[in-house]
Amino acid sequence: MQPEVKVRVLEDQRAVYGDHEMRLLEAIARRGTLSDGATALGLSYRSAWGKIKAMEAALGTRLVASTVGGSGGGSSRLTEPAQRLLAQYVRFRTALGEYAQQEFERCFNDDTGELV
């Protein structure tokens, strides 16, 4: 067994970003467009765009730079601040997951190693 920890980062009791938003940034970076990133996560373009704009407003920086479509179609890329944020978040989540697993094992296993 293992614990599942869900993370949301708050400011003044309001969610700024969390696991879902970071998956969206990853999907945009991987797929190359906001639309394709949204589709990969089962989100509408409008919902994904709203999440990005809300994060940008809360953080005071642009996270996604897009070029308008044309014959070759549009594209989106993560800005430098978004790339840093995503890298920091991945490090944080990795450390948090490792700690949660250690504490789960410590709290739920007895001296024999069996789940109580």
C-alpha positions in Angstrom: 0.0 0.0 0.0 1.0 3.6 -0.5 -0.5 6.9 0.4 -1.8 9.3 -2.2 -1.2 12.9 -1.4 -2.8 15.7 -3.3 -1.3 19.2 -3.2 -2.8 22.7 -3.6 -0.8 25.8 -3.0 -2.9 28.6 -1.4 -2.5 32.3 -1.0 -5.0 34.0 1.4 -7.2 30.8 1.5 -7.4 30.7 -2.3 -5.9 28.0 -4.5 -3.2 29.3 -6.8 -2.0 26.0 -8.3 -1.7 22.4 -7.5 -1.2 19.0 -9.1 -3.8 19.5 -11.7 -2.5 22.8 -12.9 1.1 21.5 -13.0 -0.1 18.5 -15.1 -1.6 21.1 -17.5 1.7 23.0 -17.8 3.5 19.7 -18.4 0.9 18.7 -21.1 1.2 22.1 -22.8 5.0 21.7 -22.9 4.8 18.2 -24.2 2.1 18.7 -26.8 3.1 22.2 -28.0 -0.3 23.8 -27.8 -2.8 24.8 -25.1 -5.5 23.0 -27.0 -3.7 19.7 -27.3 -2.5 19.9 -23.7 -6.1 20.5 -22.6 -7.4 17.6 -24.7 -4.7 15.3 -23.3 -6.1 16.0 -19.8 -9.8 15.8 -20.8 -10.3 19.5 -20.4 -12.0 22.0 -22.7 -9.8 24.7 -24.2 -11.8 27.3 -22.3 -11.3 25.6 -19.0 -7.5 25.2 -19.5 -7.2 28.8 -20.7 -9.1 29.9 -17.5 -6.7 27.9 -15.3 -3.7 29.4 -16.9 -5.0 32.9 -16.7 -6.0 32.5 -13.1 -2.5 31.2 -12.2 -0.9 34.1 -14.2 -3.0 36.6 -12.3 -2.2 35.1 -8.9 1.5 34.8 -9.6 1.9 38.1 -11.5 3.7 36.6 -14.4 3.0 35.1 -17.8 3.3 31.3 -17.9 2.3 30.4 -21.5 3.3 32.2 -24.6 1.3 31.4 -27.7 1.5 32.1 -31.4 -1.6 32.5 -33.4 -2.4 29.7 -35.9 -2.1 30.0 -39.6 -1.3 27.5 -42.3 1.0 25.5 -39.9 -1.3 26.1 -36.9 -0.5 27.9 -33.7 1.7 26.8 -30.9 2.3 27.4 -27.2 5.3 27.2 -25.0 6.1 27.6 -21.3 7.8 30.9 -20.4 11.0 30.8 -18.3 9.0 31.5 -15.1 6.7 28.6 -15.9 9.6 26.3 -16.6 11.1 27.2 -13.2 7.8 26.9 -11.4 7.2 23.4 -12.9 10.8 22.3 -12.0 10.4 23.5 -8.5 7.0 21.9 -8.1 8.3 18.5 -9.4 11.1 18.6 -6.8 8.7 19.5 -4.1 6.2 16.8 -5.0 8.9 14.2 -5.3 10.2 15.1 -1.8 6.7 15.2 -0.4 5.8 11.8 -1.9 9.0 10.2 -0.5 8.3 11.7 3.0 4.6 10.6 2.9 5.6 7.0 2.0 8.2 6.9 4.8 5.7 8.2 7.3 3.0 5.9 6.1 5.2 2.9 6.6 6.3 4.1 10.0 2.8 4.8 11.2 1.0 1.8 9.8 3.5 -1.0 10.1 4.3 -2.8 13.4 7.7 -4.1 14.4 7.2 -7.3 12.3 6.8 -5.2 9.1 3.2 -6.3 8.8 0.4 -3.8 8.2 -1.4 -3.4 11.5 
